[in-house]
Amino acid sequence: MRTRALAPLLVVGALALAACGGGDSASDATVPADADLTIIAVEGLVWDASTYTASAGELTIAVVNNSNQPHNLHIVDASGVQLPDIWDIPSMGTIDTDTVTLSAGTYTLICTIPGHGNMKAELTVG
């Protein structure tokens, strides 16, 4: 009898723990201290700034999602070619960080998700 009474409690306990999520939850995400550039997606399908600047060479870029929509970040060079690096930020609170090497010039930052055409910003690398 005692094991039957405990079984529902064990199931409820297991469900409660599963609902808590894992250690990589969005609320645990932080921008790395060594990020050279932080770009934030905000409500309204826009980036947090229309222009960004960075120094030429190896850059650590952190992309943060502070909106309720999934986003990604692509870098397009002056000739219209998308660089192969992609930052994915699928849900609010997620951060994706990667290192890329950029030459001096002007780049366009875009989100390629359909309907997110307003998510454009200029990156000037000097």
C-alpha positions as CSV (number, residue, x, y, z in Angstrom):
1,M,0.0,0.0,0.0
2,R,2.7,2.4,0.9
3,T,4.5,2.1,-2.5
4,R,1.2,2.9,-4.3
5,A,0.8,6.1,-2.3
6,L,4.3,7.2,-3.1
7,A,4.1,6.5,-6.9
8,P,1.9,9.6,-7.7
9,L,4.2,11.8,-5.6
10,L,7.3,10.5,-7.5
11,V,5.6,11.2,-10.8
12,V,4.7,14.8,-9.7
13,G,8.2,15.4,-8.4
14,A,9.8,14.2,-11.7
15,L,7.5,16.4,-13.7
16,A,8.3,19.4,-11.5
17,L,12.1,18.8,-12.0
18,A,11.7,18.4,-15.7
19,A,9.8,21.7,-16.0
20,C,12.8,23.5,-14.4
21,G,14.9,22.9,-17.5
22,G,18.6,22.3,-17.8
23,G,21.7,24.3,-16.9
24,D,21.8,26.0,-20.3
25,S,18.6,27.9,-19.9
26,A,18.2,31.3,-21.4
27,S,18.1,33.0,-18.0
28,D,21.6,31.6,-17.3
29,A,23.1,33.1,-20.5
30,T,25.5,36.1,-20.3
31,V,27.5,38.1,-22.8
32,P,31.1,37.0,-22.6
33,A,33.4,39.7,-21.1
34,D,35.7,39.4,-24.1
35,A,33.0,40.2,-26.7
36,D,34.3,43.0,-29.0
37,L,30.8,43.7,-30.3
38,T,27.3,43.0,-28.8
39,I,24.3,43.2,-31.1
40,I,20.8,42.9,-29.5
41,A,17.6,42.0,-31.2
42,V,14.7,44.0,-29.6
43,E,10.9,44.1,-29.9
44,G,9.7,45.6,-33.2
45,L,11.9,43.4,-35.4
46,V,14.9,45.6,-35.2
47,W,18.5,45.6,-33.8
48,D,19.2,47.8,-30.8
49,A,21.2,50.2,-33.0
50,S,21.2,51.2,-36.7
51,T,25.0,51.5,-36.8
52,Y,27.8,49.7,-35.1
53,T,31.6,50.1,-35.3
54,A,34.5,47.7,-34.7
55,S,38.2,47.4,-35.3
56,A,39.5,45.3,-38.2
57,G,40.8,41.9,-37.5
58,E,39.5,39.1,-35.3
59,L,36.2,40.0,-33.6
60,T,34.2,38.2,-31.0
61,I,30.6,39.0,-31.7
62,A,27.8,38.3,-29.2
63,V,24.2,38.4,-30.5
64,V,21.5,38.6,-27.9
65,N,17.8,38.0,-28.3
66,N,15.7,40.4,-26.2
67,S,12.5,39.9,-28.2
68,N,9.7,37.3,-28.4
69,Q,10.7,36.2,-31.9
70,P,13.5,33.9,-33.1
71,H,16.3,35.7,-35.0
72,N,19.6,35.1,-36.7
73,L,22.4,37.4,-37.7
74,H,24.2,37.3,-41.0
75,I,27.0,39.7,-42.1
76,V,26.9,40.9,-45.7
77,D,30.0,42.5,-47.3
78,A,29.9,45.6,-49.5
79,S,29.7,43.5,-52.6
80,G,26.5,41.8,-51.3
81,V,28.1,38.5,-50.4
82,Q,26.9,36.9,-47.2
83,L,29.8,35.7,-45.0
84,P,29.5,32.1,-43.9
85,D,29.2,32.9,-40.2
86,I,25.7,32.8,-38.8
87,W,24.5,33.6,-35.2
88,D,21.3,31.9,-34.2
89,I,19.2,33.3,-31.3
90,P,16.0,31.2,-31.4
91,S,14.3,32.5,-28.2
92,M,14.2,35.4,-25.8
93,G,17.3,35.5,-23.6
94,T,19.5,33.4,-25.8
95,I,23.0,34.5,-26.7
96,D,25.1,33.2,-29.6
97,T,28.8,34.1,-29.6
98,D,31.4,33.5,-32.4
99,T,34.6,34.9,-33.6
100,V,35.0,36.2,-37.1
101,T,37.8,38.0,-39.0
102,L,36.7,41.2,-40.8
103,S,38.7,43.5,-43.0
104,A,38.2,47.3,-42.9
105,G,35.0,48.3,-44.7
106,T,31.3,48.6,-44.4
107,Y,29.1,45.6,-43.8
108,T,25.3,45.1,-43.4
109,L,23.9,43.1,-40.5
110,I,20.7,41.3,-41.3
111,C,18.2,38.7,-40.0
112,T,17.2,36.3,-42.8
113,I,14.0,35.0,-41.2
114,P,11.0,35.8,-43.5
115,G,9.2,38.9,-42.4
116,H,12.3,40.3,-40.6
117,G,13.4,42.5,-43.5
118,N,13.6,45.6,-41.2
119,M,16.3,44.0,-39.2
120,K,19.2,45.7,-41.0
121,A,22.1,47.7,-39.5
122,E,25.4,49.0,-40.7
123,L,28.7,47.8,-39.3
124,T,31.7,50.0,-40.0
125,V,35.0,48.2,-39.5
126,G,38.1,50.4,-39.3
